[in-house]
């Protein structure tokens, strides 16, 4: 899944969202047990500066009153192997 972001720049400052060129997710696993869901995956972030990084993430969702609500989120940078 790829999400392209088309930001609207602020007059003199660059918002956090304006710093990204693309955010791509892959290796996504979704596990649902009753009213609880856990999503695991990897995200690749490309910045306007030309830098790029990969992260593993986990999100935990609870279903309350027919709506899914994010209750916990964690990201860990995937470091490049030593050369």
Secondary structure, DSSP 8 states (H G I E B T S, - for coil): -EEE------SS---TGGGEEEEEEEEEEEEEETTEEEEEEEEEEEETTS-EEEEEEEEEEEEETTEEEEEEEEEEEE-----
